[in-house]
Amino acid sequence: MHVALTGATGFLGLRLLRRLLDTHASVTVLAHAGSGDALHRITRSLELTGAPSAFLARLPERLRVVETDLALPRLGLSARAFRELADSLGVIWHSAGSIHLEGDLPELRRTNVEGTRHVLDLAAAGRAEPVVRHVSTAFVAGGRRTGVAYEDELDDGAGFENAYEHSKYEAELLVHAWSGEHGRPALVLRPSILVTDVPPHPELPSHPLQVVERILRDARRAIASAPPTATSPPAGAPDGPSYDAPGSPGPGDRPRVRTVGHPHGRLNLLPVEHAADVMVRLSELPSSRGVDTYHVVHDRDVPVPTVVALLERLVPLSIDLVDAKPEDPSALETLIDFYPGITAYLTHRRRFDDTRVRTLLGPAAVCAPVGLDQLWSGLVPRSEALPRPPDTPPVPPPTPCA
């Protein structure tokens, strides 16, 4: 059964590809036309994330790259090429999409909704009736900030935190409509926020938490360009990442930033390699004739104060969680609020139910807790590793996920 994958050069797609190659002799990569040599980028990214040289050497013979444009009907292919591609496939994994949290809805619909529609058209055209594996997000749960989000729920009653969530919700609706119309099964996988402890590299795909880097760059720029105020750092204060222990005040006077958040809030963060493994394991289970939906999430959330401590390590700021947006925001507060990638979720206290996943997969669904040091490792280059006091024992590496 030949498998195709969209989004193979992305943060999750790269790990899905490596995991799929464990069980498939070859994979067809549906790469974005005009984005460069996909095979080279995949090979380099896998090398940087630790793939062995023998595995890398065989990639040219195991990967078939087809250049496509998901935003176009027939993926931008000729009618003949589209039919031949469809007839060659037994499984289609759709992992491509935009995670641009600041994007507007029409822009995100072109990629996340219309892209899904055209992938479903490919599946409908295949003579072998290829199975669809659709990567969604747990955040289709939308703006409901407390309680439990269940896998069988798909509604817009609570609204959405941003257009990204809205577009992924609409994409899931398309999958359900397609399954009902064609009487075909589909698998919907809803990951939470995916993270890694692999340090960033210019040749690696970015990941969701790297929105923090944008906050860092713009905060530095704002501090450097703003006229001196009572909250500006004193002359000579450090403008790089802070290496203080989490929660300490730091050297000098840090600008105070008020952001809406709940001190008992929590975020669900999951290592991307574990997410890819769980997704492939779920795809190997018997399916119903309808849509099977699973939350691919961690069983232990990360407290919001841990996320705040991470931000304070990255940016020389003192972050205060407040109940409502300040009526007199500083320029820096306005700037940080412009990026909802993290700050929009600091009030969330909801939980994603994954009882079925843990029941079906057992220990394979369990992952070690995600801690501050692991998050830090995935956001700064190796040269900026956090120094520790000389009397502090070394921190053991995180326990591998099952």
MARTORTI-776304 format. One line per 8 residues: number of its first residue (from 0); for each residue y, x, z of C-alpha. Coordinates in Angstrom, 2 decimals. Example, Ala and Ser with C-alpha at 12.3 -4.5 7.8 and 13.67 -1.06 7.14 Angstrom:
0 = -4.50/12.30/7.80; -1.06/13.67/7.14
! end
This chain:
0 = 0.00/0.00/0.00; 3.11/1.82/-1.24; 6.20/1.65/0.94; 9.91/1.82/0.10; 12.73/2.57/2.53; 16.47/2.00/2.29; 18.82/4.02/4.47; 16.53/7.05/4.65
8 = 19.47/9.44/4.95; 20.88/7.57/7.96; 20.51/8.20/11.66; 17.63/5.75/12.18; 16.33/5.81/8.61; 15.67/9.53/8.78; 13.40/9.03/11.81; 11.73/6.02/10.22
16 = 10.98/8.11/7.15; 9.39/10.87/9.17; 7.31/8.36/11.12; 6.23/6.50/7.96; 5.08/9.77/6.42; 2.62/10.06/9.32; 0.69/7.09/7.93; 1.60/7.03/4.21
24 = 0.88/9.64/1.60; 4.19/8.96/-0.12; 7.36/6.91/0.30; 9.88/5.62/-2.23; 13.41/6.31/-0.99; 15.99/3.82/-2.28; 19.01/6.10/-2.11; 22.62/5.18/-2.76
32 = 23.56/6.11/-6.32; 26.17/8.82/-6.53; 25.82/9.98/-2.93; 24.40/13.37/-3.81; 20.93/14.90/-3.81; 19.08/12.60/-1.39; 15.97/14.78/-1.33; 17.99/17.84/-0.35
40 = 19.90/15.94/2.35; 16.72/14.46/3.79; 14.98/17.83/3.79; 17.91/19.54/5.47; 18.30/16.81/8.09; 14.61/16.88/8.93; 14.78/20.66/9.22; 17.70/20.40/11.64
48 = 15.83/17.85/13.76; 12.78/20.08/14.13; 10.35/19.15/11.35; 7.81/21.95/10.73; 8.12/24.04/7.58; 4.75/22.91/6.22; 5.90/19.28/6.44; 9.18/20.10/4.71
56 = 7.47/22.02/1.90; 5.53/18.93/0.83; 8.47/16.54/0.74; 9.18/16.93/-3.01; 5.68/15.70/-3.84; 5.64/12.95/-1.19; 9.05/11.37/-1.79; 10.11/9.43/-4.87
64 = 13.87/8.95/-4.95; 15.27/5.94/-6.82; 19.06/5.75/-7.01; 20.29/2.22/-6.31; 23.36/0.28/-5.25; 22.49/-2.35/-2.67; 25.80/-4.13/-3.22; 24.87/-5.00/-6.81
72 = 22.38/-7.54/-8.21; 19.04/-5.92/-9.08; 20.26/-2.98/-6.94; 22.25/-1.81/-9.95; 19.09/-1.20/-11.97; 18.19/-2.47/-15.44; 16.00/-5.56/-15.55; 13.02/-3.48/-16.59
80 = 13.52/-0.78/-13.96; 14.00/-3.45/-11.28; 10.74/-5.20/-12.25; 8.79/-1.95/-12.37; 10.11/-0.94/-8.95; 9.32/-4.34/-7.44; 5.78/-4.35/-8.84; 5.07/-0.88/-7.44
88 = 5.70/-1.80/-3.81; 3.61/-3.28/-1.02; 6.12/-2.89/1.83; 9.92/-2.70/1.86; 11.74/-1.33/4.90; 15.42/-2.24/4.88; 17.28/0.12/7.21; 20.47/0.72/5.21
96 = 23.71/-0.80/6.41; 27.17/-0.16/7.72; 27.72/0.29/11.47; 31.49/0.49/11.01; 32.52/-1.39/14.15; 36.15/-1.48/13.10; 35.41/-2.86/9.62; 36.53/-6.29/8.49
104 = 34.01/-9.02/7.75; 34.37/-9.12/3.92; 33.82/-5.36/3.77; 30.77/-5.48/6.04; 29.32/-8.47/4.22; 29.19/-6.48/0.99; 26.89/-3.93/2.59; 25.04/-5.72/5.39
112 = 24.70/-9.23/3.95; 24.72/-8.81/0.18; 22.68/-5.63/0.51; 20.05/-7.60/2.44; 20.14/-10.38/-0.16; 19.43/-7.93/-2.97; 16.60/-6.24/-1.07; 15.05/-9.67/-0.51
120 = 15.40/-10.32/-4.26; 13.43/-7.12/-4.85; 10.69/-8.34/-2.51; 10.61/-11.77/-4.19; 10.20/-10.17/-7.62; 7.25/-7.96/-6.69; 3.90/-8.94/-8.18; 2.12/-7.73/-5.04
128 = 4.44/-9.79/-2.79; 5.68/-6.84/-0.74; 6.16/-7.38/2.98; 9.72/-7.12/4.31; 10.64/-5.07/7.39; 14.30/-5.78/8.19; 16.24/-3.64/10.67; 18.83/-5.79/12.42
136 = 20.44/-5.19/15.82; 20.01/-6.58/19.32; 23.74/-7.27/19.21; 23.30/-10.34/17.02; 23.31/-11.87/20.52; 27.08/-11.75/20.04; 29.75/-12.30/22.65; 27.58/-13.64/25.46
144 = 28.09/-11.04/28.15; 25.71/-12.16/30.90; 22.23/-13.63/31.17; 19.21/-12.84/29.01; 19.09/-12.60/25.21; 15.70/-13.67/23.83; 14.06/-12.71/20.57; 13.74/-16.27/19.29
152 = 17.49/-16.89/19.65; 19.77/-16.64/16.63; 23.02/-18.56/16.94; 26.74/-17.95/16.84; 27.73/-20.20/19.73; 29.23/-17.37/21.79; 31.03/-15.76/18.88; 30.86/-12.04/18.21
160 = 32.46/-8.94/19.64; 33.21/-7.60/16.15; 32.58/-8.18/12.46; 29.59/-5.83/12.50; 27.65/-8.16/14.81; 28.68/-11.14/12.68; 27.47/-9.51/9.46; 24.09/-8.60/10.95
168 = 23.70/-12.17/12.21; 24.32/-13.50/8.71; 21.81/-11.00/7.31; 19.15/-12.28/9.70; 19.86/-15.83/8.55; 19.15/-14.69/5.00; 15.78/-13.25/6.04; 14.79/-16.54/7.67
176 = 15.90/-18.54/4.64; 14.02/-16.21/2.27; 10.83/-16.40/4.34; 10.99/-20.20/4.39; 11.74/-20.50/0.68; 8.97/-18.16/-0.45; 6.43/-18.82/2.30; 6.30/-15.10/2.99
184 = 6.17/-13.18/6.28; 8.98/-10.91/7.42; 9.47/-8.61/10.37; 12.90/-8.42/12.02; 13.49/-5.46/14.33; 16.47/-5.53/16.68; 17.28/-2.11/18.13; 19.90/-1.61/20.82
192 = 22.36/1.33/20.76; 20.43/4.31/19.44; 21.12/7.77/20.84; 19.78/11.29/20.60; 19.86/14.54/22.52; 19.99/16.55/19.27; 23.42/18.22/19.13; 25.67/17.07/16.29
200 = 25.77/19.07/13.07; 27.89/18.59/9.95; 24.75/18.06/7.86; 23.20/15.46/10.18; 23.94/11.74/9.91; 26.28/10.43/12.58; 25.13/8.00/15.24; 26.74/5.05/17.05
208 = 27.94/6.91/20.14; 29.85/9.39/18.00; 32.66/6.85/18.02; 33.46/8.77/21.21; 34.36/11.74/19.04; 36.98/9.64/17.27; 38.38/8.59/20.63; 38.45/12.26/21.65
216 = 40.26/13.42/18.52; 42.86/10.68/18.62; 43.38/11.00/22.37; 44.02/14.73/21.96; 46.42/14.02/19.12; 48.25/11.38/21.14; 48.57/13.65/24.16; 49.75/16.55/22.04
224 = 52.32/14.58/20.04; 53.68/12.26/22.74; 56.88/13.25/24.55; 56.42/14.35/28.17; 56.01/11.46/30.59; 54.96/10.97/34.16; 51.38/10.65/32.98; 51.38/13.54/30.49
232 = 49.27/16.55/31.45; 51.25/19.44/32.83; 51.92/22.50/30.72; 48.81/24.61/30.50; 46.42/21.75/31.29; 43.19/21.95/29.28; 43.07/19.90/26.09; 39.38/20.36/25.35
240 = 36.36/18.61/26.78; 36.24/18.43/30.55; 33.39/20.28/32.24; 33.91/18.82/35.68; 31.10/17.15/37.52; 31.01/13.43/36.65; 33.34/11.42/38.85; 35.45/14.36/40.08
248 = 39.20/14.22/39.50; 39.26/17.30/37.30; 41.81/20.13/37.23; 45.44/19.12/36.99; 46.71/15.60/36.55; 44.74/13.69/33.97; 46.35/10.77/32.14; 45.12/7.53/33.67
256 = 43.63/5.07/31.19; 42.91/1.46/32.10; 40.23/-0.26/30.04; 38.55/-3.60/30.49; 35.11/-3.21/32.00; 32.82/-4.32/34.78; 31.73/-1.84/37.47; 28.26/-3.40/37.42
264 = 28.11/-3.63/33.64; 25.30/-2.02/31.69; 24.48/-0.91/28.17; 21.07/-0.63/26.54; 20.67/2.83/25.02; 17.43/3.95/23.37; 16.40/7.34/21.92; 16.23/6.98/18.16
272 = 12.87/8.73/17.78; 11.29/6.30/20.22; 12.87/3.36/18.39; 11.38/4.49/15.07; 7.94/4.89/16.63; 8.04/1.43/18.22; 9.19/-0.14/14.95; 6.34/1.37/12.95
280 = 3.80/0.40/15.63; 5.07/-3.19/15.56; 4.82/-3.25/11.76; 1.12/-2.40/12.02; 0.33/-5.51/14.10; -0.96/-8.72/12.50; 1.93/-10.91/11.40; 2.47/-14.63/11.27
288 = 3.38/-16.37/8.03; 6.96/-16.66/9.22; 9.53/-14.32/10.71; 8.42/-12.16/13.63; 11.39/-10.85/15.61; 11.26/-8.09/18.22; 13.83/-6.46/20.46; 13.44/-2.68/20.23
296 = 15.23/-1.81/23.45; 14.93/0.27/26.59; 13.43/-1.39/29.65; 16.16/0.23/31.81; 19.83/-0.15/31.01; 22.46/2.56/31.46; 25.14/1.62/34.02; 28.68/1.38/32.68
304 = 29.89/4.00/35.23; 27.55/6.49/33.53; 29.20/5.75/30.19; 32.61/6.15/31.82; 31.52/9.52/33.24; 30.47/10.56/29.74; 33.88/9.62/28.34; 35.60/11.57/31.12
312 = 33.53/14.62/30.25; 34.54/14.38/26.60; 38.21/13.55/27.08; 40.58/14.91/29.76; 41.27/11.41/31.08; 40.80/9.41/34.25; 39.32/6.06/33.24; 39.83/2.99/35.43
320 = 37.87/-0.19/34.77; 40.08/-3.27/35.09; 39.49/-7.01/34.80; 41.97/-7.70/32.00; 43.95/-5.76/29.40; 47.08/-4.23/30.93; 50.27/-6.11/30.13; 52.09/-2.79/29.80
328 = 49.58/-0.57/27.92; 50.50/3.03/27.35; 50.27/4.48/23.85; 47.01/6.15/24.83; 45.54/2.90/26.17; 46.51/1.12/22.97; 44.89/3.87/20.92; 41.60/3.79/22.80
336 = 41.49/-0.01/22.68; 41.78/0.24/18.89; 38.22/1.57/18.78; 35.86/-1.12/20.10; 32.74/1.00/19.59; 32.23/1.50/23.30; 35.05/-0.24/25.11; 34.16/-3.73/23.81
344 = 30.83/-3.53/25.62; 31.89/-2.19/29.00; 31.95/-5.73/30.42; 28.41/-6.61/29.35; 25.83/-7.40/32.01; 23.27/-9.16/29.84; 19.69/-8.07/29.36; 17.60/-8.06/26.17
352 = 14.16/-9.54/26.76; 11.38/-7.37/25.30; 8.41/-8.85/27.14; 6.41/-9.36/23.95; 6.92/-5.78/22.79; 5.78/-4.34/26.10; 2.81/-6.71/26.18; 1.75/-5.84/22.63
360 = 2.28/-2.08/22.77; 1.64/-1.32/26.43; 2.54/2.25/27.46; 3.70/3.07/23.92; 6.73/0.82/24.51; 7.84/2.72/27.62; 10.53/5.41/27.47; 12.00/7.78/30.03
368 = 15.41/6.81/31.42; 18.45/7.82/29.39; 20.74/9.97/31.54; 24.19/11.47/31.33; 23.01/14.95/30.37; 20.90/13.60/27.52; 23.86/11.64/26.15; 26.12/14.67/26.49
376 = 23.63/16.84/24.56; 23.78/14.50/21.60; 27.57/14.49/21.41; 28.67/18.12/21.68; 27.63/21.28/19.81; 25.26/23.65/21.54; 28.12/26.11/22.07; 29.81/23.56/24.34
384 = 26.90/23.01/26.71; 28.04/21.90/30.14; 28.29/24.83/32.58; 26.77/24.29/36.00; 27.58/25.80/39.37; 25.47/28.94/39.98; 23.60/27.40/42.92; 22.59/24.29/40.93
392 = 18.92/24.29/39.89; 18.34/23.81/36.17; 17.85/20.26/35.00; 14.33/19.73/33.60; 14.14/18.36/30.05; 13.79/14.56/29.75; 10.27/13.24/30.02; 9.10/12.46/26.47
400 = 8.73/8.81/25.60; 5.22/7.54/25.16
! end
